[in-house]
Amino acid sequence: MSRRGETVPAFVVRFDGRVHGYLNRCAHRSLELDWIEGEYFDAFGEHLLCATHGARYAPASGICVDGPCGAAGLVKLPVFEDGGDVCLEAGDDIHLVNSDGIP
């Protein structure tokens, strides 16, 4: 996706029956959270985990709950479900792009 003119990775997870979307950037360092593509939860399925430094985030809010992220949190994206599809509410600064970075 493109945000403020920059192409950035994002992800969506399901937690407690609802979908939640985030930029795939740790608040501690601007690194992607997943070491294994598509794996964001800790071993217990309770928190989103930065595989690099161990920062843990609440899946429903993106708030840091443990680790080097301190008071910072993940950037939450406005996502919703419509007929079984996960949709992004595009805003002035959010645009979907394909894997080649083309809108």
PEMONOR-V953728 format. One record per backbone hydrogen bond with DSSP energy under -0.5 kcal/mol. NH is the residue of the N-H (numbers start at 0). CO is the residue of the C=O. E is the energy in kcal/mol with one decimal. If there is no record, write none. Layout:
NH,CO,E ; NH,CO,E
//
This chain:
1,94,-4.3 ; 2,5,-3.0 ; 3,92,-1.3 ; 5,2,-1.7 ; 7,0,-3.0 ; 7,5,-0.5 ; 10,21,-2.5 ; 12,19,-2.6 ; 14,12,-0.5 ; 14,17,-2.8 ; 17,14,-1.9 ; 19,12,-2.5 ; 20,76,-0.7 ; 21,10,-2.5 ; 22,74,-2.1 ; 23,8,-3.0 ; 24,22,-1.9 ; 25,30,-2.9 ; 30,28,-2.8 ; 36,34,-0.6 ; 38,35,-2.5 ; 39,37,-0.7 ; 41,46,-2.4 ; 44,41,-1.5 ; 47,56,-2.8 ; 48,39,-3.3 ; 49,54,-2.8 ; 50,32,-2.9 ; 50,48,-0.8 ; 53,49,-2.3 ; 55,65,-3.0 ; 56,47,-2.5 ; 57,62,-2.7 ; 58,45,-0.6 ; 60,57,-0.7 ; 61,57,-3.3 ; 63,71,-0.6 ; 64,55,-2.9 ; 65,55,-1.3 ; 69,66,-1.2 ; 71,68,-2.0 ; 73,61,-2.8 ; 75,73,-0.8 ; 76,20,-3.2 ; 78,76,-1.4 ; 79,86,-2.2 ; 81,84,-2.7 ; 84,81,-1.6 ; 86,79,-3.5 ; 86,84,-0.6 ; 88,77,-3.2 ; 89,87,-1.3 ; 93,90,-1.0 ; 94,1,-2.5 ; 97,101,-2.4 ; 100,97,-2.4
//
